[in-house]
Amino acid sequence: MTRKELARQIYKVSHIFGTFKLRSGQISNEYFDKYLFESNPALLKEIANGMAKLIPEGTEVLAGLEMGGIPLATALSLKTGLPTTFVRKKAKEYGTSKFAEGAEVRDRQVCIIEDVVTTGGQIVMSATDLKQIGARTKYVLCVIERDPKSREILGKEGLELRSLFTMEELTASQG
């Protein structure tokens, strides 16, 4: 599948209209329901193929953020052979009481995986949590970069965003 075909398919499968409150608190009249493209095995495989090319050299662990980043990190792990860890928004209160489950991140180069990025607020919080347990984080990969301001916000925290598609690219793919 070409890049343009992939953009067209993601848009077709997941773009919906209505009134939606985003994680950032912003209100939007359009939404990309990431679970619609993440739950489609053929589309998820093509997304992983595209995202694998964005993984920075030297990455040792993929960190999928709860919840949408987890299937993406898993698909990327299967594609690349890199181990993954699953990052909760807060540590669970039972069992191991960890917020990062899976591969060890201490003293390892960790690449954060997310689905859609609007402001990057949750990414900043999760990156801070990962650094507190010894992870080295610099890069963030996402499928859709919804707002270009997220690059600036993440950049101020020493994080570099690499997106498979921007909102503008997805919209332009329909023409």
C-alpha positions as protocol buffer text, in pm:
chain_id: "A"
residue {
  index: 1
  type: MET
  ca { x: 0 y: 0 z: 0 }
}
residue {
  index: 2
  type: THR
  ca { x: 137 y: 342 z: -92 }
}
residue {
  index: 3
  type: ARG
  ca { x: 162 y: 621 z: 163 }
}
residue {
  index: 4
  type: LYS
  ca { x: -126 y: 808 z: -3 }
}
residue {
  index: 5
  type: GLU
  ca { x: -343 y: 494 z: -6 }
}
residue {
  index: 6
  type: LEU
  ca { x: -268 y: 439 z: 362 }
}
residue {
  index: 7
  type: ALA
  ca { x: -366 y: 798 z: 443 }
}
residue {
  index: 8
  type: ARG
  ca { x: -686 y: 755 z: 243 }
}
residue {
  index: 9
  type: GLN
  ca { x: -773 y: 433 z: 427 }
}
residue {
  index: 10
  type: ILE
  ca { x: -704 y: 575 z: 775 }
}
residue {
  index: 11
  type: TYR
  ca { x: -925 y: 873 z: 694 }
}
residue {
  index: 12
  type: LYS
  ca { x: -1202 y: 658 z: 545 }
}
residue {
  index: 13
  type: VAL
  ca { x: -1209 y: 412 z: 835 }
}
residue {
  index: 14
  type: SER
  ca { x: -1171 y: 648 z: 1130 }
}
residue {
  index: 15
  type: HIS
  ca { x: -1276 y: 1005 z: 1043 }
}
residue {
  index: 16
  type: ILE
  ca { x: -1614 y: 1097 z: 1194 }
}
residue {
  index: 17
  type: PHE
  ca { x: -1810 y: 1419 z: 1243 }
}
residue {
  index: 18
  type: GLY
  ca { x: -2001 y: 1542 z: 1549 }
}
residue {
  index: 19
  type: THR
  ca { x: -1911 y: 1726 z: 1867 }
}
residue {
  index: 20
  type: PHE
  ca { x: -1618 y: 1573 z: 2052 }
}
residue {
  index: 21
  type: LYS
  ca { x: -1422 y: 1668 z: 2360 }
}
residue {
  index: 22
  type: LEU
  ca { x: -1055 y: 1582 z: 2304 }
}
residue {
  index: 23
  type: ARG
  ca { x: -820 y: 1459 z: 2577 }
}
residue {
  index: 24
  type: SER
  ca { x: -667 y: 1806 z: 2576 }
}
residue {
  index: 25
  type: GLY
  ca { x: -1007 y: 1950 z: 2672 }
}
residue {
  index: 26
  type: GLN
  ca { x: -1050 y: 2112 z: 2331 }
}
residue {
  index: 27
  type: ILE
  ca { x: -1383 y: 2072 z: 2149 }
}
residue {
  index: 28
  type: SER
  ca { x: -1374 y: 1958 z: 1786 }
}
residue {
  index: 29
  type: ASN
  ca { x: -1637 y: 1893 z: 1521 }
}
residue {
  index: 30
  type: GLU
  ca { x: -1428 y: 1614 z: 1369 }
}
residue {
  index: 31
  type: TYR
  ca { x: -1258 y: 1319 z: 1528 }
}
residue {
  index: 32
  type: PHE
  ca { x: -1031 y: 1034 z: 1432 }
}
residue {
  index: 33
  type: ASP
  ca { x: -1153 y: 727 z: 1616 }
}
residue {
  index: 34
  type: LYS
  ca { x: -817 y: 557 z: 1644 }
}
residue {
  index: 35
  type: TYR
  ca { x: -971 y: 236 z: 1771 }
}
residue {
  index: 36
  type: LEU
  ca { x: -1130 y: 189 z: 1430 }
}
residue {
  index: 37
  type: PHE
  ca { x: -791 y: 179 z: 1256 }
}
residue {
  index: 38
  type: GLU
  ca { x: -612 y: 3 z: 1543 }
}
residue {
  index: 39
  type: SER
  ca { x: -867 y: -280 z: 1553 }
}
residue {
  index: 40
  type: ASN
  ca { x: -846 y: -345 z: 1177 }
}
residue {
  index: 41
  type: PRO
  ca { x: -566 y: -604 z: 1137 }
}
residue {
  index: 42
  type: ALA
  ca { x: -486 y: -525 z: 772 }
}
residue {
  index: 43
  type: LEU
  ca { x: -475 y: -150 z: 836 }
}
residue {
  index: 44
  type: LEU
  ca { x: -280 y: -188 z: 1162 }
}
residue {
  index: 45
  type: LYS
  ca { x: -19 y: -395 z: 976 }
}
residue {
  index: 46
  type: GLU
  ca { x: 21 y: -122 z: 711 }
}
residue {
  index: 47
  type: ILE
  ca { x: 46 y: 146 z: 982 }
}
residue {
  index: 48
  type: ALA
  ca { x: 318 y: -57 z: 1157 }
}
residue {
  index: 49
  type: ASN
  ca { x: 503 y: -91 z: 826 }
}
residue {
  index: 50
  type: GLY
  ca { x: 499 y: 286 z: 786 }
}
residue {
  index: 51
  type: MET
  ca { x: 584 y: 368 z: 1146 }
}
residue {
  index: 52
  type: ALA
  ca { x: 871 y: 118 z: 1159 }
}
residue {
  index: 53
  type: LYS
  ca { x: 1061 y: 344 z: 918 }
}
residue {
  index: 54
  type: LEU
  ca { x: 1032 y: 631 z: 1170 }
}
residue {
  index: 55
  type: ILE
  ca { x: 1187 y: 445 z: 1463 }
}
residue {
  index: 56
  type: PRO
  ca { x: 1514 y: 619 z: 1552 }
}
residue {
  index: 57
  type: GLU
  ca { x: 1835 y: 425 z: 1529 }
}
residue {
  index: 58
  type: GLY
  ca { x: 1947 y: 309 z: 1872 }
}
residue {
  index: 59
  type: THR
  ca { x: 1595 y: 251 z: 2005 }
}
residue {
  index: 60
  type: GLU
  ca { x: 1601 y: -35 z: 2255 }
}
residue {
  index: 61
  type: VAL
  ca { x: 1240 y: -38 z: 2381 }
}
residue {
  index: 62
  type: LEU
  ca { x: 907 y: 77 z: 2242 }
}
residue {
  index: 63
  type: ALA
  ca { x: 676 y: 234 z: 2502 }
}
residue {
  index: 64
  type: GLY
  ca { x: 307 y: 216 z: 2412 }
}
residue {
  index: 65
  type: LEU
  ca { x: 98 y: 470 z: 2602 }
}
residue {
  index: 66
  type: GLU
  ca { x: -234 y: 364 z: 2749 }
}
residue {
  index: 67
  type: MET
  ca { x: -452 y: 286 z: 2568 }
}
residue {
  index: 68
  type: GLY
  ca { x: -418 y: 367 z: 2200 }
}
residue {
  index: 69
  type: GLY
  ca { x: -39 y: 340 z: 2190 }
}
residue {
  index: 70
  type: ILE
  ca { x: -45 y: -19 z: 2316 }
}
residue {
  index: 71
  type: PRO
  ca { x: -171 y: -195 z: 2000 }
}
residue {
  index: 72
  type: LEU
  ca { x: 59 y: 22 z: 1790 }
}
residue {
  index: 73
  type: ALA
  ca { x: 364 y: -62 z: 2003 }
}
residue {
  index: 74
  type: THR
  ca { x: 271 y: -430 z: 1990 }
}
residue {
  index: 75
  type: ALA
  ca { x: 237 y: -425 z: 1610 }
}
residue {
  index: 76
  type: LEU
  ca { x: 571 y: -239 z: 1583 }
}
residue {
  index: 77
  type: SER
  ca { x: 732 y: -491 z: 1817 }
}
residue {
  index: 78
  type: LEU
  ca { x: 614 y: -777 z: 1596 }
}
residue {
  index: 79
  type: LYS
  ca { x: 742 y: -592 z: 1286 }
}
residue {
  index: 80
  type: THR
  ca { x: 1083 y: -491 z: 1425 }
}
residue {
  index: 81
  type: GLY
  ca { x: 1163 y: -743 z: 1696 }
}
residue {
  index: 82
  type: LEU
  ca { x: 1206 y: -461 z: 1952 }
}
residue {
  index: 83
  type: PRO
  ca { x: 1067 y: -530 z: 2299 }
}
residue {
  index: 84
  type: THR
  ca { x: 785 y: -317 z: 2431 }
}
residue {
  index: 85
  type: THR
  ca { x: 657 y: -181 z: 2757 }
}
residue {
  index: 86
  type: PHE
  ca { x: 302 y: -68 z: 2822 }
}
residue {
  index: 87
  type: VAL
  ca { x: 272 y: 264 z: 3003 }
}
residue {
  index: 88
  type: ARG
  ca { x: -27 y: 333 z: 3226 }
}
residue {
  index: 89
  type: LYS
  ca { x: -148 y: 683 z: 3310 }
}
residue {
  index: 90
  type: LYS
  ca { x: -95 y: 593 z: 3675 }
}
residue {
  index: 91
  type: ALA
  ca { x: 55 y: 295 z: 3852 }
}
residue {
  index: 92
  type: LYS
  ca { x: -189 y: 20 z: 3933 }
}
residue {
  index: 93
  type: GLU
  ca { x: -267 y: -23 z: 4300 }
}
residue {
  index: 94
  type: TYR
  ca { x: -221 y: -401 z: 4314 }
}
residue {
  index: 95
  type: GLY
  ca { x: 19 y: -671 z: 4200 }
}
residue {
  index: 96
  type: THR
  ca { x: 349 y: -518 z: 4091 }
}
residue {
  index: 97
  type: SER
  ca { x: 213 y: -162 z: 4137 }
}
residue {
  index: 98
  type: LYS
  ca { x: 398 y: -50 z: 3823 }
}
residue {
  index: 99
  type: PHE
  ca { x: 296 y: 212 z: 3572 }
}
residue {
  index: 100
  type: ALA
  ca { x: 527 y: 63 z: 3304 }
}
residue {
  index: 101
  type: GLU
  ca { x: 466 y: -307 z: 3239 }
}
residue {
  index: 102
  type: GLY
  ca { x: 674 y: -533 z: 3016 }
}
residue {
  index: 103
  type: ALA
  ca { x: 1028 y: -478 z: 2895 }
}
residue {
  index: 104
  type: GLU
  ca { x: 1277 y: -315 z: 3133 }
}
residue {
  index: 105
  type: VAL
  ca { x: 1336 y: 53 z: 3051 }
}
residue {
  index: 106
  type: ARG
  ca { x: 1606 y: 151 z: 3303 }
}
residue {
  index: 107
  type: ASP
  ca { x: 1921 y: 272 z: 3123 }
}
residue {
  index: 108
  type: ARG
  ca { x: 1766 y: 197 z: 2784 }
}
residue {
  index: 109
  type: GLN
  ca { x: 1678 y: 421 z: 2490 }
}
residue {
  index: 110
  type: VAL
  ca { x: 1297 y: 425 z: 2488 }
}
residue {
  index: 111
  type: CYS
  ca { x: 1081 y: 548 z: 2199 }
}
residue {
  index: 112
  type: ILE
  ca { x: 730 y: 652 z: 2304 }
}
residue {
  index: 113
  type: ILE
  ca { x: 444 y: 534 z: 2080 }
}
residue {
  index: 114
  type: GLU
  ca { x: 111 y: 718 z: 2066 }
}
residue {
  index: 115
  type: ASP
  ca { x: -185 y: 715 z: 1831 }
}
residue {
  index: 116
  type: VAL
  ca { x: -309 y: 1074 z: 1793 }
}
residue {
  index: 117
  type: VAL
  ca { x: -126 y: 1380 z: 1929 }
}
residue {
  index: 118
  type: THR
  ca { x: -310 y: 1708 z: 1984 }
}
residue {
  index: 119
  type: THR
  ca { x: -116 y: 1892 z: 2257 }
}
residue {
  index: 120
  type: GLY
  ca { x: 118 y: 1619 z: 2380 }
}
residue {
  index: 121
  type: GLY
  ca { x: 19 y: 1671 z: 2744 }
}
residue {
  index: 122
  type: GLN
  ca { x: -12 y: 1302 z: 2831 }
}
residue {
  index: 123
  type: ILE
  ca { x: 312 y: 1228 z: 2645 }
}
residue {
  index: 124
  type: VAL
  ca { x: 498 y: 1484 z: 2857 }
}
residue {
  index: 125
  type: MET
  ca { x: 363 y: 1330 z: 3178 }
}
residue {
  index: 126
  type: SER
  ca { x: 445 y: 975 z: 3067 }
}
residue {
  index: 127
  type: ALA
  ca { x: 794 y: 1073 z: 2947 }
}
residue {
  index: 128
  type: THR
  ca { x: 860 y: 1233 z: 3287 }
}
residue {
  index: 129
  type: ASP
  ca { x: 744 y: 917 z: 3463 }
}
residue {
  index: 130
  type: LEU
  ca { x: 964 y: 700 z: 3239 }
}
residue {
  index: 131
  type: LYS
  ca { x: 1267 y: 921 z: 3303 }
}
residue {
  index: 132
  type: GLN
  ca { x: 1208 y: 893 z: 3678 }
}
residue {
  index: 133
  type: ILE
  ca { x: 1259 y: 517 z: 3654 }
}
residue {
  index: 134
  type: GLY
  ca { x: 1575 y: 556 z: 3447 }
}
residue {
  index: 135
  type: ALA
  ca { x: 1454 y: 546 z: 3085 }
}
residue {
  index: 136
  type: ARG
  ca { x: 1628 y: 760 z: 2826 }
}
residue {
  index: 137
  type: THR
  ca { x: 1354 y: 920 z: 2619 }
}
residue {
  index: 138
  type: LYS
  ca { x: 1392 y: 1158 z: 2329 }
}
residue {
  index: 139
  type: TYR
  ca { x: 1162 y: 1041 z: 2052 }
}
residue {
  index: 140
  type: VAL
  ca { x: 785 y: 1008 z: 2018 }
}
residue {
  index: 141
  type: LEU
  ca { x: 615 y: 837 z: 1724 }
}
residue {
  index: 142
  type: CYS
  ca { x: 249 y: 882 z: 1640 }
}
residue {
  index: 143
  type: VAL
  ca { x: 7 y: 791 z: 1362 }
}
residue {
  index: 144
  type: ILE
  ca { x: -169 y: 1130 z: 1346 }
}
residue {
  index: 145
  type: GLU
  ca { x: -28 y: 1467 z: 1445 }
}
residue {
  index: 146
  type: ARG
  ca { x: -351 y: 1658 z: 1497 }
}
residue {
  index: 147
  type: ASP
  ca { x: -203 y: 1996 z: 1594 }
}
residue {
  index: 148
  type: PRO
  ca { x: 142 y: 2122 z: 1493 }
}
residue {
  index: 149
  type: LYS
  ca { x: 168 y: 2308 z: 1828 }
}
residue {
  index: 150
  type: SER
  ca { x: 235 y: 1968 z: 1986 }
}
residue {
  index: 151
  type: ARG
  ca { x: 585 y: 1969 z: 1831 }
}
residue {
  index: 152
  type: GLU
  ca { x: 669 y: 2291 z: 2014 }
}
residue {
  index: 153
  type: ILE
  ca { x: 524 y: 2165 z: 2344 }
}
residue {
  index: 154
  type: LEU
  ca { x: 713 y: 1837 z: 2321 }
}
residue {
  index: 155
  type: GLY
  ca { x: 1029 y: 2015 z: 2203 }
}
residue {
  index: 156
  type: LYS
  ca { x: 1033 y: 2226 z: 2519 }
}
residue {
  index: 157
  type: GLU
  ca { x: 1054 y: 1898 z: 2711 }
}
residue {
  index: 158
  type: GLY
  ca { x: 1341 y: 1766 z: 2498 }
}
residue {
  index: 159
  type: LEU
  ca { x: 1116 y: 1534 z: 2297 }
}
residue {
  index: 160
  type: GLU
  ca { x: 1112 y: 1507 z: 1918 }
}
residue {
  index: 161
  type: LEU
  ca { x: 784 y: 1410 z: 1749 }
}
residue {
  index: 162
  type: ARG
  ca { x: 786 y: 1194 z: 1438 }
}
residue {
  index: 163
  type: SER
  ca { x: 442 y: 1148 z: 1286 }
}
residue {
  index: 164
  type: LEU
  ca { x: 327 y: 908 z: 1018 }
}
residue {
  index: 165
  type: PHE
  ca { x: 71 y: 1168 z: 905 }
}
residue {
  index: 166
  type: THR
  ca { x: -34 y: 1520 z: 991 }
}
residue {
  index: 167
  type: MET
  ca { x: -402 y: 1613 z: 996 }
}
residue {
  index: 168
  type: GLU
  ca { x: -340 y: 1817 z: 681 }
}
residue {
  index: 169
  type: GLU
  ca { x: -195 y: 1516 z: 498 }
}
residue {
  index: 170
  type: LEU
  ca { x: -492 y: 1298 z: 589 }
}
residue {
  index: 171
  type: THR
  ca { x: -737 y: 1563 z: 473 }
}
residue {
  index: 172
  type: ALA
  ca { x: -543 y: 1624 z: 149 }
}
residue {
  index: 173
  type: SER
  ca { x: -539 y: 1250 z: 73 }
}
residue {
  index: 174
  type: GLN
  ca { x: -913 y: 1264 z: 9 }
}
residue {
  index: 175
  type: GLY
  ca { x: -877 y: 1496 z: -291 }
}
